[in-house]
Amino acid sequence: MDPADLNLALLAGTAVVIVAVAAVRLSTRAGLPTLLLYLAIGLVIGESGLGLEFEDAEMAQVLGTLALAVILAEGGFTTDWAAVRPVAGLAVVLATVGVGISVLVTTGLVLLVLDVDPHTAVLLGAVVSSTDAAAVFSVLRRMPVRGRLRAIVEAESGFNDPPVIILVTVVATTTVADGSSALTLLGVLGLLGQVVLQLVGGIVIGIGVARGGTWVLARSALPVSGLYPIATLAIAFGAFAVAGVAGTSAIMAIYVAGLVLGNAHLPHRQTTAGFAEGLAWLAQIGLFVMLGLLASPGRLWEALPAALVVGGALTLVARPLSVAVSALPFRVPWRDQVFISWAGLRGAVPIVLATIPMSTGIPGATRIFDVVFLLVVVFTLVQGPTLPWVARRFGATAAASPRALTVESAPLEEIRATLLQFAVPRRSRLAGVEIDELRLPVGATVALLVRGDRIVPAQGSTTLRAGDHLVIAAPEADTVRIEERLEAISHHGRLAGWHQGQPASA
């Protein structure tokens, strides 16, 4: 490439990223997922706007999968397993049985209403049945939603991508390979077996690689703190690559690896979380702009009626039914079911999945892409802004809670000690507690207390205030115990041990 062309490309890319970052503020005020603005940027600079052409569906599929991997790794890393664990069963059922019901119902309604062949109907039903992690995270994490409901919807959005990716890939390749009009019963059973094997394999590999990486990182004192985020992300993508080589679900593996890594006691965890969040934003920007480039505005209007039919069947019939059936064994109140159903936002995942039929050369694949693209845009415009109202109307909102206590640790390998750093959050019950009342283990000490712009002598009788920054020096073996103690006091106050059913120990 000519250096001048490279500079122009870099200039254009930089401008797109800056505009996309600035668009986040606008989308936040409007209560919309940022994906809509990023898709709009792609359309503006595309062939019908500034004239940039991009029609390589196969490349879009590959790059889209990698971007989704980054987004899911960050989603897993920032998910609290303690909140997800009680609802993991329901989330898994929603991501498997619920997705299956959604595919069947949507496919049936599409066949009844639209003049399409069975394979096209199955593909449409499968492509749109997965909720989108990026859209769900970006909307729910700005809303005061009850922790249980937030955990259900977020976990489902992370778990349901792999089954749908496997389903769409198999259906698309089966269509091309034998030209059959429908999958046989034996083929359906084989497909279900393949989905189960890929999911279980991805979970096992994700856990194994992440735990091995955690063991190494926890015992490493790297010379620069910025190396920890790179190493952590490399471990997550290691799980992705190993799962891919093993023929299991790479997407499931990287999400599970992110979940394990994010809930482990890693050095410089907050630095890693910030790095992962920034990288996920960059992945979203690139992904949605690229998908916007792939779309052709001239074709979209023709697909609008079909998009409304498929989207209506999915949102108003298939999704509520799949949630109701999946929730039966768990006795979920109907009001919560309404919120879970309406919070099933679509985003990049369906659009990326729609590139699979295009890359395999299925007749009518371009129309499927256009229908899915419009469906995502239209129904995100409907669901995104109305989700806060639905949450309030059906009792899904939660009162403002204290900000989570974030403890940053840095290993001191040569003396087998650790420095723990944290700030006292607003509304935390750590405020008003004396240092002696922290009841730190023997050998641990508050080495530094910063209040505003000055250092305060850290004595036993010193009372903590909101906004104080503390550095605790402690033996390496006591790190987890100290973090748990600080988290307990932050929520329950100086008598945290008694609130939790046992006296606090020194």
C-alpha positions in Angstrom: 0.0 0.0 0.0 1.2 3.5 -0.8 2.2 5.5 2.3 -0.1 8.3 1.3 -3.0 5.8 1.1 -2.1 4.3 4.4 -2.1 7.7 6.0 -5.5 8.5 4.6 -6.9 5.2 5.8 -5.5 5.9 9.3 -7.0 9.4 9.2 -10.4 8.0 8.2 -10.2 5.3 10.8 -9.2 7.7 13.6 -12.1 10.0 12.6 -14.6 7.1 12.7 -13.4 6.1 16.2 -13.5 9.6 17.6 -17.0 10.1 16.2 -18.1 6.7 17.6 -16.7 7.5 21.0 -18.5 10.9 21.1 -21.7 9.1 20.0 -21.7 7.1 23.3 -22.9 10.2 25.2 -25.7 10.8 22.7 -26.9 7.2 22.9 -26.7 7.2 26.7 -29.0 10.3 26.9 -31.4 8.7 24.4 -31.4 5.3 26.3 -30.4 3.4 23.1 -27.7 0.8 22.6 -24.8 2.4 20.8 -25.0 -0.2 18.1 -27.6 1.9 16.3 -25.3 4.9 16.0 -22.4 2.7 14.9 -24.5 1.0 12.2 -25.6 4.5 11.1 -21.9 5.5 10.8 -21.3 2.5 8.6 -24.2 3.3 6.4 -23.1 7.0 6.0 -19.6 6.1 4.9 -20.7 3.2 2.8 -21.5 2.9 -0.9 -24.7 5.0 -0.7 -23.0 7.7 1.4 -19.4 8.6 1.1 -18.8 5.8 -1.4 -16.7 3.3 0.6 -17.5 -0.2 -0.7 -17.3 -3.4 1.4 -19.1 -6.5 0.2 -16.9 -9.3 1.5 -19.3 -11.4 3.6 -16.7 -14.0 4.4 -14.3 -11.5 5.8 -17.2 -9.8 7.7 -18.0 -13.2 9.3 -14.4 -13.8 10.4 -13.8 -10.3 11.7 -17.3 -10.3 13.3 -16.6 -13.6 15.2 -13.3 -12.2 16.5 -15.0 -9.0 17.6 -17.7 -11.0 19.4 -15.0 -13.0 21.1 -13.5 -9.8 22.5 -17.0 -8.5 23.6 -17.9 -11.8 25.3 -14.5 -12.1 27.0 -15.0 -8.7 28.5 -18.6 -9.5 29.4 -17.5 -12.6 31.2 -14.7 -10.8 33.0 -17.0 -8.1 34.4 -19.7 -10.5 35.4 -20.0 -11.3 39.1 -20.2 -15.1 39.4 -21.7 -14.8 42.9 -24.7 -13.1 41.3 -24.9 -15.4 38.3 -24.5 -18.7 40.2 -28.1 -18.8 41.7 -29.6 -18.2 38.3 -27.2 -20.2 36.2 -29.7 -23.0 35.7 -32.4 -20.7 34.3 -29.9 -18.9 32.1 -28.7 -22.2 30.6 -32.3 -23.3 30.0 -33.1 -20.0 28.3 -29.9 -20.3 26.2 -30.7 -23.8 25.0 -34.4 -24.9 25.4 -35.6 -21.3 25.1 -33.6 -20.7 21.9 -35.0 -24.0 20.5 -38.5 -22.9 21.2 -37.9 -19.5 19.8 -36.4 -21.0 16.6 -39.4 -23.3 16.1 -42.1 -20.7 16.8 -40.5 -18.0 14.7 -39.9 -20.5 11.8 -43.5 -21.6 11.9 -44.9 -18.1 11.9 -42.6 -17.0 9.1 -43.8 -20.0 7.0 -47.4 -19.1 7.6 -47.1 -15.4 6.8 -44.3 -15.0 4.3 -43.8 -16.6 0.9 -40.5 -18.3 1.7 -39.1 -21.9 1.4 -38.6 -24.0 4.6 -34.9 -23.6 4.7 -35.1 -19.8 4.5 -37.6 -19.8 7.3 -35.4 -22.0 9.5 -32.4 -19.8 8.8 -34.4 -16.7 9.7 -35.7 -18.3 12.8 -32.3 -19.4 13.9 -30.4 -16.2 13.0 -32.6 -13.9 15.1 -33.1 -16.2 18.1 -30.0 -15.2 20.0 -30.0 -12.1 22.2 -26.9 -9.9 21.9 -24.4 -9.6 24.8 -23.1 -6.2 23.7 -26.6 -4.7 23.4 -27.8 -6.2 26.7 -24.7 -5.2 28.7 -24.7 -1.6 27.3 -28.4 -1.1 28.3 -28.8 -3.0 31.5 -25.6 -1.8 33.1 -27.0 1.8 32.9 -30.3 0.8 34.6 -31.1 0.2 38.3 -32.4 -3.4 37.7 -32.7 -6.0 40.4 -29.5 -8.1 40.6 -31.3 -11.4 40.0 -33.0 -10.2 36.8 -29.9 -8.5 35.5 -27.9 -11.7 36.1 -30.4 -13.8 34.3 -30.5 -11.7 31.1 -26.8 -11.0 31.0 -25.9 -14.7 31.6 -28.4 -15.8 28.9 -26.9 -13.4 26.4 -23.5 -14.8 27.1 -24.6 -18.5 26.9 -27.0 -18.4 24.0 -24.6 -17.3 21.2 -22.7 -20.6 20.8 -25.8 -22.8 20.3 -27.2 -20.5 17.7 -23.9 -20.1 15.9 -23.6 -23.9 15.7 -27.2 -24.2 14.6 -27.0 -21.6 11.8 -23.7 -23.0 10.6 -25.0 -26.6 10.4 -28.3 -25.5 8.7 -26.5 -23.3 6.2 -24.0 -25.9 5.2 -26.6 -28.7 5.1 -28.7 -26.6 2.7 -25.8 -26.2 0.3 -24.5 -29.7 0.6 -27.6 -31.7 -0.2 -30.3 -29.3 -1.3 -32.8 -30.9 1.0 -35.9 -29.0 2.0 -35.8 -30.1 5.6 -33.6 -31.8 8.1 -34.5 -35.4 8.8 -35.2 -36.6 12.3 -31.9 -38.4 12.4 -30.3 -35.1 11.3 -32.0 -33.2 14.0 -30.9 -35.6 16.7 -27.3 -35.5 15.3 -27.5 -31.7 15.3 -28.6 -31.6 19.0 -25.8 -34.0 19.9 -23.3 -31.8 18.1 -24.5 -28.7 19.9 -24.2 -30.4 23.3 -20.7 -31.8 22.6 -19.5 -28.4 21.4 -21.0 -26.5 24.3 -19.7 -29.0 27.0 -16.3 -29.1 25.3 -16.1 -25.3 25.2 -17.0 -25.0 28.9 -14.4 -27.6 29.9 -11.6 -26.0 27.9 -12.5 -22.5 29.0 -12.4 -23.5 32.7 -9.2 -25.5 32.3 -7.2 -22.9 30.4 -8.5 -20.0 32.6 -7.6 -21.8 35.8 -4.2 -22.7 34.6 -3.6 -19.1 33.5 -4.9 -17.8 36.9 -2.5 -20.0 38.7 0.4 -18.6 36.7 -0.6 -15.0 36.9 -1.3 -15.1 40.7 2.3 -16.2 41.2 4.0 -13.8 38.8 5.4 -10.4 39.6 5.6 -8.8 36.1 7.9 -5.8 35.9 5.2 -3.5 34.4 1.5 -3.5 35.6 0.4 -3.0 32.0 1.5 -6.5 31.1 -1.2 -8.1 33.3 -4.1 -7.0 31.1 -2.2 -8.3 28.0 -1.5 -11.6 29.7 -5.1 -12.0 30.9 -6.5 -11.4 27.4 -4.0 -13.8 25.9 -5.2 -16.5 28.3 -8.8 -15.9 27.3 -7.9 -16.1 23.6 -5.8 -19.1 24.3 -9.0 -20.8 25.5 -10.7 -19.6 22.2 -7.9 -21.0 20.1 -7.7 -24.4 21.9 -11.4 -24.9 21.7 -11.4 -24.1 18.0 -8.5 -26.6 17.3 -10.4 -29.2 19.4 -13.6 -28.7 17.4 -15.6 -27.4 20.3 -17.3 -24.0 20.7 -14.6 -21.3 20.8 -17.2 -18.6 21.6 -18.4 -20.5 24.7 -14.8 -21.2 25.7 -13.7 -17.5 25.7 -16.9 -16.4 27.6 -16.3 -19.0 30.3 -12.6 -18.2 30.4 -13.5 -14.5 30.9 -15.9 -15.5 33.7 -13.3 -17.6 35.5 -10.6 -14.9 35.1 -12.8 -12.1 36.2 -13.9 -13.8 39.4 -10.4 -14.9 40.4 -8.1 -12.9 42.7 -5.7 -11.7 40.0 -3.1 -9.0 40.4 -4.1 -5.5 39.0 -7.6 -6.7 38.4 -9.1 -3.2 38.0 -6.4 -2.3 35.5 -7.2 -5.4 33.5 -11.0 -4.7 33.7 -10.4 -1.1 32.3 -8.2 -2.5 29.5 -10.8 -5.1 28.6 -13.6 -2.6 28.7 -11.8 -0.3 26.3 -10.9 -3.1 24.0 -14.5 -4.3 24.0 -15.7 -0.8 23.0 -13.2 -0.7 20.2 -14.5 -4.1 19.0 -18.1 -2.9 19.1 -17.2 0.2 17.1 -15.3 -1.8 14.4 -18.0 -4.6 14.3 -21.1 -2.4 13.9 -19.4 0.1 11.5 -18.3 -2.9 9.4 -21.8 -4.4 9.4 -23.2 -1.0 8.5 -20.8 -0.9 5.5 -22.0 -4.4 4.4 -25.6 -3.2 4.2 -27.0 -1.5 1.2 -29.7 1.2 1.9 -31.1 0.8 -1.6 -32.1 -2.8 -0.8 -33.3 -2.3 2.8 -36.7 -0.7 2.1 -37.8 -3.8 0.2 -37.0 -6.0 3.2 -39.0 -3.8 5.7 -42.3 -5.7 5.5 -40.5 -9.1 6.1 -38.4 -7.6 8.9 -41.6 -6.4 10.7 -43.2 -9.8 10.3 -40.2 -11.8 11.5 -39.5 -9.2 14.3 -43.1 -9.2 15.4 -43.3 -13.0 15.5 -40.0 -13.2 17.5 -40.6 -10.3 20.0 -44.4 -10.7 20.6 -44.9 -14.4 20.4 -41.7 -16.6 20.2 -39.7 -14.8 22.9 -42.4 -14.5 25.5 -43.4 -18.2 24.9 -39.8 -19.4 25.2 -39.3 -17.5 28.4 -42.6 -18.8 29.9 -41.7 -22.4 29.1 -38.1 -22.1 30.3 -39.1 -20.4 33.5 -41.7 -23.1 34.5 -39.4 -25.3 36.6 -37.9 -22.2 38.3 -41.2 -20.6 39.4 -40.3 -17.2 38.1 -43.1 -14.6 38.7 -44.9 -13.6 35.6 -44.0 -9.9 36.1 -40.3 -10.9 36.0 -40.9 -13.0 32.9 -42.3 -10.0 31.1 -39.1 -8.0 31.8 -36.9 -10.9 30.9 -38.8 -11.3 27.6 -38.7 -7.6 26.7 -35.0 -7.3 27.7 -33.9 -9.9 25.1 -32.3 -7.3 22.8 -30.9 -8.2 19.4 -27.8 -6.6 18.1 -24.5 -7.6 16.3 -24.9 -11.4 16.8 -27.9 -11.8 14.5 -26.3 -9.6 11.8 -23.0 -11.5 12.0 -24.9 -14.8 11.8 -26.7 -13.5 8.8 -23.3 -13.3 7.0 -22.9 -17.1 7.3 -25.5 -17.9 4.6 -24.0 -15.2 2.4 -20.5 -16.6 2.7 -21.8 -20.1 1.9 -23.6 -18.9 -1.2 -27.1 -19.8 -0.3 -29.7 -18.4 -2.7 -31.6 -15.5 -1.1 -28.9 -15.0 1.5 -28.7 -11.3 0.8 -32.4 -10.9 1.5 -31.9 -12.7 4.8 -29.2 -10.3 5.7 -31.3 -7.3 4.8 -34.3 -8.6 6.8 -32.1 -9.3 9.9 -30.4 -5.9 9.6 -33.7 -4.0 9.5 -35.2 -6.2 12.3 -32.3 -5.3 14.6 -32.6 -1.6 13.9 -36.4 -1.3 14.2 -36.9 -3.4 17.2 -33.9 -2.0 19.1 -35.5 1.4 18.5 -38.7 0.0 20.1 -37.3 -2.0 23.0 -34.3 0.1 24.0 -36.0 3.3 25.0 -39.1 1.5 26.5 -37.1 -1.0 28.6 -36.8 1.4 31.6 -40.5 2.0 31.6 -41.1 -1.8 31.4 -38.7 -2.3 34.4 -40.6 0.3 36.4 -44.1 -1.0 35.4 -43.4 -4.6 36.3 -41.3 -4.0 39.4 -37.9 -4.9 38.0 -36.1 -1.8 39.3 -33.9 -1.7 42.4 -33.0 1.0 44.8 -29.6 2.6 44.5 -27.1 0.4 46.3 -23.5 1.2 47.5 -20.9 1.1 44.8 -19.0 -2.1 44.7 -15.7 -2.1 46.6 -12.9 -2.6 44.1 -9.6 -3.8 45.5 -6.5 -3.7 43.4 -3.6 -6.1 44.3 0.0 -6.1 43.2 2.3 -9.0 44.2 5.7 -8.5 45.7 7.2 -11.7 44.6 10.6 -11.5 46.3 9.1 -11.1 49.9 5.9 -13.1 49.3 3.8 -10.1 50.1 1.0 -8.2 48.4 -0.1 -4.6 48.3 -3.9 -4.1 48.3 -5.2 -0.7 47.2 -8.9 0.4 47.3 -11.0 3.5 47.7 -14.0 3.8 50.1 -17.0 4.1 47.9 -19.9 6.5 48.5 -22.7 5.0 50.6 -20.3 2.3 51.7 -20.5 1.2 55.4 -16.7 1.3 55.5 -17.2 5.0 56.1 -17.2 5.6 59.9 -15.3 2.4 60.7 -12.0 2.8 62.6 -8.9 1.1 61.2 -8.7 -1.2 64.2 -12.3 -2.3 63.5 -11.2 -3.7 60.1 -9.8 -6.6 62.1 -7.1 -7.4 59.5 -5.2 -10.6 59.9 -2.0 -10.6 62.0 0.9 -9.3 59.8 -1.4 -7.1 57.7 -1.2 -3.3 58.1 -2.6 -0.1 56.6 0.6 1.2 55.0 -0.9 4.4 53.5 -4.1 6.5 53.9 -4.7 9.3 51.4 -7.6 11.7 52.0 -8.1 14.3 49.3 -4.6 15.7 48.4 -2.9 14.8 51.7 -1.6 11.8 53.5 -3.2 11.0 56.9 -1.4 9.1 59.6 -2.9 5.6 59.6 -3.5 4.9 63.3 -5.8 2.3 64.8 -8.3 5.0 65.9 -8.4 6.8 62.6 -11.9 6.8 61.2 -12.4 6.1 57.5 -14.4 8.4 55.3 -16.0 8.0 51.9 -13.4 8.7 49.2 -10.4 7.7 51.3 -7.7 5.7 49.5 -6.0 3.0 51.4 -3.0 0.8 50.8 -2.7 -2.4 52.8 0.5 -4.4 53.0 -0.2 -8.1 53.8 1.2 -11.6 53.5 0.4 -13.1 50.2 -1.6 -15.9 51.8 -4.0 -13.5 53.4 -5.0 -11.6 50.3 -8.3 -13.3 49.6 -9.3 -13.2 53.3 -8.7 -9.5 53.5 -10.7 -8.8 50.3 -13.6 -10.8 51.6 -13.5 -9.0 55.0 -13.4 -5.5 53.4 -16.3 -6.4 51.1 -18.3 -7.7 54.1 -17.7 -4.5 56.1 -18.5 -2.3 53.0 -22.0 -3.9 52.9 -22.8 -4.7 56.6 -20.6 -2.3 58.6 -18.2 -3.0 61.5 -20.4 -5.9 62.8 -20.2 -7.7 59.4 -19.2 -11.0 61.1 -22.4 -11.1 63.2 -24.6 -10.0 60.3 -23.3 -13.0 58.3 -24.0 -15.4 61.1 -20.6 -15.6 62.9 -18.4 -13.3 64.9 -15.7 -11.6 63.0 -12.3 -13.1 63.8 -9.1 -11.1 64.3 
